Amino acid sequence: MPKLSLKSVSGAAAATIWHASQQPMSARRNRRILIRDILTEPLMFRRRARRIGFLAACLCLSASGASAQDWTWTADANVIVGYNYQQRLFADLSAWESQNWVMLDASHDDNVGQFTFNTMVSLEPLTVGHDVYLDETRADPGGSPQLFQTGESYKQIPLSNVQHPHDLIMALGVSYRIFQPSATYTFAASVVGEPALGPMVFMHRESARDNPQAPLAHHWLDATHVSYGVLTAGVELGEFTIEGSAFRGEEPDENRYNIEAPKLDSYSGRLSWNHAGWNAQVSAGHLHVPEWFEPYDETRITASAGYDGVVGAHRLSALLAWGENRDAVVINGVSDCFMLEWDLGLLRRLTTYGRAEVVEKEILGLGYHPIGFLHPHVYSHVDALTLGLVHDFVDGRAGRVGIGGDVTLYHMSPDLLPYWAGSQSYHAFLRWRPNASGHHHH
């Protein structure tokens, strides 16, 4: 039976893998105890089920026949701590902040396939948006200052020039893979997770992990990565994978610490291809009212091609992507974005990264639109180019610690020039991530 390997970790991320060493328990006895509790304590069981959702039941029933030493645990993480400076025409914004996440997967192989429980958390609700200054005055923008970034809201106001912090619980779900000679079948259920829509989310892409900024095209490509309620089914046929998902299309609310009510009101499909370091995908989804302040459905279409490998003696990760949003009940409701990002190892400990984007988005026209009201969108055009460097001054069993910095230059449409002409962005930071060579078996 195929085993979980480092290749299954997001990007080429570093991982810590170990096997627990507890004594096995009888699978039949575990099931009897679970059934007894359901029958004799139904009220208590229902309360627990409501509290943690259908995920716990899936986990208990799937894992009841596995002893602890049969599990493989895989961890991954990325932590960036630094200074963010957004130079604008009238007033500059600066912040001390940390973008971060930690992910943990537990996998077990049985006689048919592989069961996996996955979870991911972020402390960004505590580390992003709290130490921000408008010139020298403390500010409360609701997230990380980022020129021309949009998406979600804060204090019932659509965010503009701000990247929202991610929720505390970014992933919580289970999946089961069935291995057959001609195909592999996957079934997944998540209280919090990502549907089959868009490329791998930016924070897990090797082409983007050194970059402290989210793409300006995030809400055209991979913003559904924190969706509350996701069911996915897929089949792998050689180098190709076909997937379909039902999920909640609404973006997370402003409470970054809660787990919101799952829904299945949206759907998506994706066809992807992987071969010798190369990958590509095309996907489309229908999202039910993703933003409360623009109360209409949206169709999202994406396509991307990427490479993770070596060119000559240099490690290279790159992604070229296109995304399009088609908004209902909107005149001129189609907007597109294009993005190229890369992470290139110049030397063993010196890496250069970058991102070039061409985006169309509402910036000056953001605001609440009444339900069912036919209205036009007024799009602005932004070109952004980010260039950065990271030097790993520590590279050992405890992981890689690097010091880095970047600058972002902008070109914009005439409607933005009176407010943002000559704007630039800067970052200086420390970055820690596990080392791919630092794994352990117990």
Legacy VTK file of the C-alpha trace (Angstrom):
# vtk DataFile Version 3.0
C-alpha trace
ASCII
DATASET POLYDATA
POINTS 442 float
0.000 0.000 0.000
1.413 3.427 -0.911
2.621 5.414 2.054
2.498 9.148 2.738
5.772 10.739 1.650
7.391 14.129 1.807
6.081 14.770 -1.719
2.551 14.889 -0.315
3.436 17.800 1.985
2.377 21.211 0.714
5.080 22.556 -1.570
8.446 20.991 -0.892
7.864 21.855 2.700
9.861 20.611 5.508
8.209 17.958 7.544
8.543 16.193 10.840
7.357 12.590 10.628
7.096 10.166 13.447
5.245 7.029 14.515
3.637 6.789 17.937
4.422 3.744 20.059
1.291 3.036 22.103
-0.142 -0.465 22.443
-2.936 -1.478 19.986
-6.555 -1.712 21.180
-9.262 -3.981 19.905
-11.138 -2.443 17.000
-14.269 -4.404 17.952
-14.122 -3.128 21.543
-13.731 0.496 20.355
-16.789 0.194 18.149
-18.826 -1.379 20.968
-17.949 1.516 23.292
-18.891 4.076 20.643
-22.274 2.382 19.963
-22.951 2.024 23.711
-22.348 5.740 24.256
-24.684 6.671 21.402
-27.474 4.425 22.772
-27.137 5.153 26.496
-26.156 8.831 26.400
-27.944 10.204 23.317
-28.315 13.770 24.590
-24.655 14.062 25.496
-23.657 12.550 22.170
-25.866 14.985 20.236
-24.391 17.935 22.099
-20.871 16.806 21.310
-21.777 16.165 17.695
-23.205 19.650 17.320
-20.109 21.145 18.910
-17.529 19.571 16.615
-19.690 18.696 13.599
-19.668 15.642 11.425
-15.856 15.603 11.369
-15.545 13.907 14.768
-17.864 11.068 13.814
-15.919 10.464 10.604
-12.663 10.431 12.551
-13.913 8.031 15.265
-15.444 5.512 12.890
-12.524 5.582 10.466
-9.799 5.387 13.085
-11.379 2.944 15.538
-9.614 -0.027 13.997
-6.143 1.529 13.980
-3.648 1.457 16.795
-1.520 4.516 17.505
1.672 3.090 16.046
-0.109 2.636 12.676
-0.350 6.388 12.194
2.081 8.643 10.353
2.157 12.247 11.495
3.335 15.009 9.159
3.869 18.635 10.194
4.647 21.751 8.185
4.874 25.435 9.059
5.921 28.874 7.889
6.575 31.920 10.100
7.483 35.402 8.838
8.073 38.226 11.339
8.948 41.675 10.111
8.368 45.294 9.224
5.925 46.365 6.514
6.091 49.859 4.990
3.539 51.080 2.447
4.590 54.405 0.916
1.618 56.375 -0.393
1.040 59.820 -1.879
-0.631 61.462 1.138
-0.013 59.243 4.155
2.218 56.229 4.677
1.255 53.062 6.519
3.686 50.880 8.487
3.305 47.777 10.622
5.151 45.235 12.721
3.475 41.914 11.997
3.786 38.173 11.500
2.294 35.981 8.772
2.260 32.398 10.028
0.629 28.983 9.890
1.177 25.472 11.244
-0.276 22.347 9.648
-0.564 18.793 11.021
-1.688 15.681 9.136
-2.232 12.186 10.540
-2.485 9.282 8.069
-3.297 5.601 8.451
-3.197 2.851 5.815
-5.693 -0.010 5.957
-6.363 -2.908 3.601
-8.214 -0.717 1.094
-6.780 2.776 1.186
-5.434 5.621 3.276
-7.304 7.711 5.845
-5.980 11.212 6.625
-6.983 13.744 9.249
-5.695 17.261 8.613
-5.748 20.500 10.542
-4.108 23.882 10.129
-3.984 26.881 12.462
-2.709 30.439 12.231
-1.984 33.044 14.908
-2.543 35.900 12.457
-5.618 37.114 14.387
-3.108 37.999 17.136
-0.095 38.985 15.011
-1.542 40.937 12.047
-3.254 44.334 12.169
-2.489 45.271 15.799
0.757 47.277 15.528
-0.059 49.522 12.568
0.712 53.230 12.133
-0.649 55.882 9.765
2.407 58.093 9.559
3.126 58.303 13.331
-0.441 57.743 14.556
-1.562 54.295 15.628
-4.194 52.908 13.269
-6.685 50.036 13.205
-7.055 49.002 9.531
-8.233 45.459 10.249
-5.260 43.653 8.776
-1.892 43.982 7.094
-1.433 47.202 5.081
-1.057 46.309 1.392
-1.584 48.742 -1.453
-4.484 47.848 -3.764
-5.424 44.700 -1.859
-9.157 44.013 -1.478
-11.426 41.267 -0.159
-13.556 40.683 2.969
-14.483 43.420 5.454
-13.683 44.939 8.836
-16.196 46.726 11.095
-18.769 46.316 8.320
-16.587 48.222 5.829
-15.069 46.506 2.771
-11.311 46.195 3.149
-9.254 48.298 0.743
-5.458 48.543 0.764
-5.480 45.895 3.502
-4.899 42.129 3.527
-7.148 40.508 6.117
-5.653 38.148 8.741
-6.548 34.502 8.254
-8.786 32.675 10.682
-7.346 30.830 13.685
-8.625 27.507 12.293
-7.685 27.383 8.632
-8.296 23.673 8.005
-10.077 20.849 9.805
-11.092 17.791 7.841
-10.699 14.166 6.878
-10.104 12.346 3.603
-9.960 8.773 2.393
-8.040 7.532 -0.638
-8.797 4.184 -2.270
-5.933 2.762 -4.306
-6.811 0.638 -7.326
-4.549 -0.612 -10.126
-6.101 1.707 -12.714
-7.102 4.684 -10.556
-7.048 6.277 -7.107
-10.303 7.583 -5.641
-10.426 10.359 -3.048
-13.293 11.425 -0.792
-12.898 14.362 1.597
-15.081 16.158 4.139
-13.987 19.325 5.925
-15.522 21.570 8.526
-12.947 24.091 7.298
-11.104 23.417 4.071
-10.604 24.264 0.432
-12.705 23.090 -2.507
-11.438 21.998 -5.917
-11.040 25.535 -7.259
-7.883 27.337 -8.329
-4.201 26.502 -7.923
-2.635 25.488 -4.618
-3.193 28.338 -2.165
-0.350 30.880 -2.154
0.915 30.189 1.374
1.705 26.566 0.448
3.224 27.241 -2.966
7.002 27.045 -3.006
6.939 29.919 -5.493
5.306 32.154 -2.842
6.361 30.925 0.616
9.208 33.431 1.019
6.956 36.363 0.038
5.206 38.026 3.015
2.507 39.577 0.787
-0.595 37.839 -0.512
-1.176 38.178 -4.264
-3.393 41.052 -5.352
-5.126 38.376 -7.439
-5.870 36.258 -4.355
-9.649 36.681 -4.633
-9.544 35.740 -8.300
-7.482 32.571 -7.836
-7.357 30.792 -4.460
-9.360 32.742 -1.859
-11.707 29.800 -1.184
-8.975 27.993 0.779
-10.795 28.782 4.056
-14.341 27.616 3.316
-16.717 26.447 6.035
-18.151 23.156 4.879
-16.509 21.299 1.967
-17.258 17.927 0.389
-14.904 16.789 -2.390
-14.666 13.678 -4.525
-11.950 12.986 -7.054
-10.293 10.343 -9.198
-6.615 10.159 -10.194
-5.962 8.578 -13.574
-2.216 8.447 -14.082
-0.948 12.026 -14.326
-4.465 13.521 -14.385
-6.875 14.239 -11.532
-10.562 15.149 -11.826
-12.276 16.634 -8.759
-15.623 18.105 -7.827
-16.660 19.964 -4.668
-19.709 21.294 -2.871
-18.930 24.026 -0.356
-19.973 27.295 1.272
-19.292 30.200 -1.073
-19.388 32.933 1.569
-16.087 34.416 2.704
-15.211 34.107 6.426
-16.814 36.676 8.713
-14.937 39.240 10.797
-14.657 36.946 13.841
-11.308 35.249 13.247
-11.582 32.862 16.217
-14.823 30.993 15.558
-15.804 28.062 13.356
-18.733 29.209 11.258
-21.762 27.151 10.275
-20.940 24.880 7.315
-23.114 25.123 4.204
-23.157 23.470 0.796
-24.511 26.245 -1.426
-21.724 26.461 -4.021
-19.940 24.027 -6.315
-16.744 23.702 -8.350
-14.762 21.345 -10.558
-11.078 21.031 -11.411
-8.931 19.102 -13.873
-5.247 18.972 -12.948
-2.072 17.407 -14.363
1.261 16.569 -12.708
4.383 15.250 -14.401
8.053 15.333 -13.347
7.884 18.631 -11.479
5.399 20.234 -13.868
1.791 20.914 -12.898
-1.233 22.541 -14.477
-4.910 22.977 -13.664
-8.119 24.447 -15.033
-11.065 24.966 -12.713
-14.360 26.764 -12.392
-16.819 27.329 -9.586
-20.142 28.959 -8.822
-19.953 30.883 -5.526
-23.129 31.852 -3.687
-22.804 35.458 -2.440
-19.097 35.394 -1.494
-19.149 38.963 -0.084
-22.036 40.236 2.087
-21.608 43.814 0.828
-22.014 42.677 -2.794
-24.989 40.304 -2.372
-24.914 38.408 -5.635
-23.486 35.155 -6.934
-20.150 34.901 -8.672
-18.633 32.530 -11.205
-14.872 32.047 -10.925
-12.691 30.534 -13.642
-8.966 29.841 -13.197
-6.089 28.262 -15.075
-2.458 27.871 -14.056
0.781 26.122 -14.929
3.742 25.683 -12.618
7.120 24.066 -12.122
8.890 22.841 -8.977
12.325 21.411 -9.701
15.883 22.236 -10.662
17.201 24.231 -13.588
20.918 23.604 -13.996
22.243 23.756 -10.462
19.505 26.084 -9.219
16.259 25.208 -7.471
13.284 26.878 -9.162
9.597 27.113 -8.307
7.351 29.179 -10.552
3.655 29.621 -11.303
1.828 31.368 -14.125
-1.886 31.881 -13.399
-5.020 33.531 -14.756
-8.285 34.112 -12.940
-11.607 35.619 -13.904
-14.624 36.606 -11.784
-18.035 36.936 -13.409
-20.451 38.743 -11.110
-24.222 38.369 -11.448
-26.630 41.350 -11.347
-23.765 43.605 -12.419
-23.245 45.645 -15.568
-19.660 45.094 -16.736
-19.310 42.321 -14.144
-16.308 40.506 -15.645
-12.813 41.151 -14.286
-9.529 39.327 -14.968
-6.123 38.980 -13.382
-2.782 37.552 -14.484
0.091 36.546 -12.238
3.626 35.200 -12.534
5.543 34.368 -9.363
8.829 32.609 -8.726
11.335 31.501 -6.089
14.854 30.865 -7.425
17.784 29.527 -5.429
20.828 31.544 -6.503
23.155 29.865 -3.997
22.605 27.161 -1.387
21.512 29.741 1.188
20.531 32.696 -1.030
17.130 32.840 -2.729
15.485 35.474 -4.885
11.728 35.658 -5.200
9.268 37.815 -7.056
5.767 38.316 -8.327
4.405 40.205 -11.337
0.669 40.892 -11.470
-1.816 42.551 -13.797
-5.192 42.972 -12.093
-8.577 44.587 -12.648
-10.495 45.292 -9.467
-12.867 47.680 -7.748
-10.901 50.038 -5.516
-12.613 53.431 -5.592
-16.073 51.921 -6.055
-16.065 49.455 -3.159
-19.163 49.669 -1.005
-22.515 48.109 -0.206
-24.821 47.301 -3.115
-28.534 46.608 -2.459
-29.809 43.097 -3.155
-31.024 42.620 -6.728
-30.045 46.142 -7.800
-28.531 46.181 -11.298
-25.462 48.373 -11.088
-22.150 48.832 -12.909
-18.716 47.974 -11.598
-16.020 50.582 -12.085
-12.700 48.755 -12.353
-9.231 50.148 -11.833
-6.132 48.673 -13.434
-3.026 47.894 -11.376
0.309 46.399 -12.420
2.554 45.306 -9.533
6.115 43.950 -9.543
7.724 42.548 -6.379
11.435 41.668 -6.164
12.975 40.172 -3.027
15.900 38.277 -1.496
16.206 35.851 1.430
19.482 34.660 2.971
19.303 31.581 5.235
21.868 32.195 7.968
20.691 29.074 9.851
20.095 25.798 8.022
19.959 22.751 10.280
17.789 20.175 11.988
15.746 22.888 13.692
14.860 24.388 10.324
15.888 27.283 8.151
16.043 30.826 9.476
16.482 33.543 6.897
16.640 37.312 6.734
14.967 38.930 3.766
13.436 41.970 2.190
11.578 43.114 -0.885
10.257 46.118 -2.768
7.073 46.389 -4.834
6.625 48.907 -7.661
3.259 49.856 -9.161
1.805 51.125 -12.414
-1.855 52.162 -12.284
-4.740 53.480 -14.328
-5.307 57.288 -14.420
-8.218 57.184 -11.927
-5.806 56.049 -9.183
-3.007 58.529 -9.833
-4.440 61.400 -7.717
-4.327 59.137 -4.653
-1.468 56.675 -5.208
0.919 58.129 -7.775
4.496 57.105 -6.967
3.461 54.559 -4.316
5.836 51.753 -3.338
5.885 48.939 -0.771
8.747 47.531 1.307
9.263 44.570 3.655
12.138 43.528 5.927
11.690 40.273 7.828
12.929 37.086 9.435
11.530 33.820 8.092
11.522 30.355 9.705
10.410 27.123 8.115
11.224 23.464 8.807
14.011 21.865 6.844
13.094 19.197 4.297
16.021 17.080 5.527
14.981 17.315 9.184
12.532 14.444 9.612
12.418 11.747 12.272
10.868 8.324 12.716
9.994 6.938 16.147
LINES 1 443
442 0 1 2 3 4 5 6 7 8 9 10 11 12 13 14 15 16 17 18 19 20 21 22 23 24 25 26 27 28 29 30 31 32 33 34 35 36 37 38 39 40 41 42 43 44 45 46 47 48 49 50 51 52 53 54 55 56 57 58 59 60 61 62 63 64 65 66 67 68 69 70 71 72 73 74 75 76 77 78 79 80 81 82 83 84 85 86 87 88 89 90 91 92 93 94 95 96 97 98 99 100 101 102 103 104 105 106 107 108 109 110 111 112 113 114 115 116 117 118 119 120 121 122 123 124 125 126 127 128 129 130 131 132 133 134 135 136 137 138 139 140 141 142 143 144 145 146 147 148 149 150 151 152 153 154 155 156 157 158 159 160 161 162 163 164 165 166 167 168 169 170 171 172 173 174 175 176 177 178 179 180 181 182 183 184 185 186 187 188 189 190 191 192 193 194 195 196 197 198 199 200 201 202 203 204 205 206 207 208 209 210 211 212 213 214 215 216 217 218 219 220 221 222 223 224 225 226 227 228 229 230 231 232 233 234 235 236 237 238 239 240 241 242 243 244 245 246 247 248 249 250 251 252 253 254 255 256 257 258 259 260 261 262 263 264 265 266 267 268 269 270 271 272 273 274 275 276 277 278 279 280 281 282 283 284 285 286 287 288 289 290 291 292 293 294 295 296 297 298 299 300 301 302 303 304 305 306 307 308 309 310 311 312 313 314 315 316 317 318 319 320 321 322 323 324 325 326 327 328 329 330 331 332 333 334 335 336 337 338 339 340 341 342 343 344 345 346 347 348 349 350 351 352 353 354 355 356 357 358 359 360 361 362 363 364 365 366 367 368 369 370 371 372 373 374 375 376 377 378 379 380 381 382 383 384 385 386 387 388 389 390 391 392 393 394 395 396 397 398 399 400 401 402 403 404 405 406 407 408 409 410 411 412 413 414 415 416 417 418 419 420 421 422 423 424 425 426 427 428 429 430 431 432 433 434 435 436 437 438 439 440 441
